[in-house]
Each structure stands twice: as structure tokens, then as C-alpha cells.
């Protein structure tokens, strides 16, 4: 159940919007307080004029510059960086209104969670007190060595769990807290051997973990014993604590980001504390695990582009790679990530100690987008010295960016990968044939020798008038056949999976064809919204120009859109014809080069064989298997069609004439 509508309406009535907004802005002189008409510079964008208007009587605001609008709840959500229910609670406290329970069970659960949170606060006080005892001398010395003085200890409420299996249990029992409640907090656990419950944390420096509302929900403990089984230990999952759905320093970081700071995601408690004390207050950390999808969503609620600050060792790089896999299916236009790798062997705490806040700011300024990490993972320690290896790289990247759900974003990733690929393999003029090549351009030599893929243009410019004319005719035919292939796939998307190898091998001459080919390689032919997603990637004009060409309009695979068999047959025939055409062009180019030196019978033979291969390929791929009979008038007729006609006439009660 949601909150009662009358409660929200009463809350809006009892809260003065001008008072809520007035905490964030300076009112302009043109405001008319008597009429509840208020003006100020907009808090949501930088401006000099007062274009932000508050109508106190109606309870709404509107900015004529950035068009931000809403009521008191919306304003608190946007400026405090909180969710709807948190905004309700903030305004309800100000108005002196208790927030009603949304259902009877929710009330009981909320009451129990409140009680558990109160027990956790008792534990925080106990651990804080223990840090000042003689038993915590080594812990205090460790904190001093880490540069964490009393100010930092107080700010983050750092404590110490005595190396005694009953100390916390006995303290809470002495406060009159029931056994079941103590166990439910997770700070103590029942013994498997039937003895008394024992303290889960012993001999550890303790870091309280608080939720976005500031309630202590668990603890993280750093062992003082170097031989401890786990250096860092988090509390177990409880009614209060969801490890994969919580962030360390969530509330303070959210407030800092709301003031304009960057959201920095570090690996551990000490990194967050070091960052915050150095002025980077928008710092959070996952709780001893790899970042989960739930934690990513929490981060994006705080900031649209968190910076992931990872240690500069192999483990930090691996963590970045794992996060790429988690993030790709969740990315959207307003949900991005940047990655900042520390110098090798250092974490944020080490870097700040060595170079101060300025050094940390410099490193954060080098944060790279997710696409760079994706590319680094795909190419690191790899050698791409063959077409097969390059094709393998293309295939891997294509499969990875397919996980991005937004067609627009997926398209931009595809373009970014294309640019990175061009940089890795060299520019089109020096290393690879241009994918935007058209018949009007000259073919450029392929560097490094070796055979070309069948879709690539010849490696030598053609110098004679005869061969140039042949090439022009051949190019025109190739362009037409490429259009047939693309139109067939667009008309029958189910054939796309089988056509992937064909598309990978094609080197389209037309720029529009190449754009469409690249988009198809990123598509899923089984998508119910195939056409709309494709149009989003390439634009409607390219598709329209393709499908309205005369030879495409009459193409059987286009006229019979959705006919899988016809589409497969068309692709089979066009593949053979394209390969033959490109093969003949290659032979012409190489023969032309050799003719400049000396002509011989071998060259003539090669050209003849190329012509024969082309002739065979351009014939229909399927032989005519139709059985014919001679009719009374001497004409040949299809036996199956004749039998079908006889059957129809028989049903009508007529005797066919032979």
C-alpha cells in the first residue's frame, strides 16, 4: 500500500514552499511576498538573472531558463539528492507530522527495525569506549600510523572490539536487551557447539556502517592479528543489513555530491576515510565484495557518472574488468561510469599521503570512460597480425556491446570502437581499406602484403582505360548486390544470425551501406522491435533510400518479407556472386600490374579462369528441378501445377480438357 493521498496533500498544505526553497536561494527584489510571488536565481543551473519563480499559494515552482518544475517534495528530492520517501520524512519532520505506516505489517517491521537500530547504537557506543582502553593501545597506534587522529576517529565513529568472545554480549545483556535482539543485529552469533553466544568481532578496529538515513546497520572490522583468517570482516546479512545493497559512507557522500562534489567509489573503509578527510567528501565503498548491480543503481541515484577509483595493481584492473560486465546491461544515457586507476602499488590513502589532495585531484582528472576499459581488456597483451585475429576482436566487442539495451548508446559505443580500431590498426590511408570507399575513389595499396579479404578493394590502382572501365562496371554491380544482401536482412531479420559471417567479410563501397552493415552487426535479429531499433541506429533516411531502389523493390526476398527460405536462398546466391566479382577484380588488378612488365599466357589463363568462375557464380544457384509434361498444344507445362488444376476442377464437378 502507498501513503494515504490525504497525508501527502496535507503535508503540501502545511509546508511553505517559499521556506523550503528559501534555504537554498536568495530572493530577488522583484518578489512580492504579500502575493506569495517569489523570484530568485535558479538553484539548478548557473544564471545571473532571476528566472526561478515560486508560487507559494499554489505550491509550485518553475524555472523559465532550464524549465525545472515541481512542488516542495520534488525540490527536496532534487536539492538534497534523496528519494521520494526520504523527502516525505524530511518535510514531515519539519511540519511536525508523523508519517503513517503504509500497511499493518510495515508498521511492525518498521518498529522492529527501529529497535534493532537502537541496539546497534549501543554497540557503537561500546566499541567507541573500548578504543580508549588499554586493551586498544595497539589499535590506537595503528590509527596514528595511518594518520587518523582523534578528529577523524570521532567523525567516522571508529571503535574497537576487545579480543574477548563475551565482552559485547555481556555488555548488551547488561543493558537489558533480549538475547534474540542481540543475535538479530549480527554482532553476536549462536555457538554451533551449544555453548553461550559469542562475539562475532574480536580484536578488531571497528567501522560502523550506516544507511542513507544515518542508521547504523552493521560493522566492518579490521583485524589487529596479522595471522587472522580475514583481514577485514563485515557483519552478516540481517534484517537491517543487505551487503550487496549498501554503501559505506552513503549518506555523507550523497550530501557532498548534492553540493557539487564528485562521487568517488573506492575499495575500502580506509580509502574512503582518507579521501573524505582530504576534502573528497563524496566517497563511498562497496562492503567487501565486488560492486553489485544494486550498488551501481544506488551510485547512479547519487550521481549520473561515478568515478571508480581502484588500486593500480593487477587486482584493481581485474576489478575494473568485472565491473564492466556488471555495468554494460545497465548503462543508459544518464547512467555512466568513469575509471581512475591509481599508480601501481598505491591506493587513494597512499597517494594522498605521498602527494597530498592535489596529487589525488590530478589522478581523478585522468579518469577514463568505460569504453576505454572495455577496449583495454579486449586488446591488452594481444597481437592482431592476421585477418582472423582482427575479426575475432571485432566479434568479441560486438558481443559485449550487444548487452547495452539503449540503441542510441549502443550506436555511440559502436562508433567509438570503430575509432579505436582505426587508431590501433592505422589510418585508412596507410593500413586498412577505407570502409567509406566509393567507386569515385582510388584504391590505395594495402600495407604489409598478404591476401585481402574478399570484400576488400584491389591493392593496386588501375592504370589503363580498359581496366578502369571494367572496374567501374564491376563496382556498380557489386554495389547493387550489396544492397540486395542488406535489404534481404532488413526485410527478414530472422536470417541475420546466419548472415553474420557474410556481413563481417563485406567491405561495403557505399558509405550508407557501410553504416547499415555496422548497425546490423550490432543488432539481434530476434528482437520484436528490430526495425525501430535499426532506424534509431542508422536513421530512417538510409533505410528508405535502400528499400526504394528499383532493383530492391522487385527483389523476391524483399517482396516476400519474412520468408526465411527465400531470404536464405537469396543470401546464398548473392554471397557467391559477390565473392566471384571481388575475385575477378583482384585478378584484373594484379594482371594489370604484371602487364606493365611482360604479358604471357599465364596472365591470359588467369583472366579466363576468373571469367569462368564469375560466369558460374552468376547462374542460379539452384538447378531447375521442375518436372514438365507436354500439353495437347505441344507446350511444356509444370506437372505439379497441372495436377493442382485438375484437382480444383474435379472439386467443382468439371472434367478437365487435356
PyMOL commands that set and color helices and strands:
alter all, ss='L'
color gray80, all
select helices_A, chain A and resi 5-14+17-22+33-35+72-80+84-95+104-130+134-145+150-155+167-174+179-185+243-245+250-258+269-277+293-302+314-328+348-364+370-379+387-401+407-425+465-491+493-505+511-521+530-538+540-547+550-553+556-559+564-595+601-618+639-651
alter helices_A, ss='H'
color red, helices_A
select strands_A, chain A and resi 37-40+52-55+60-63+69-70+159-161+188-189+198-199+204-210+216-223+232-234+264-266+283-285+305-310+336-341+368-369+628-630+636-638
alter strands_A, ss='S'
color yellow, strands_A
deselect
rebuild
show_as cartoon
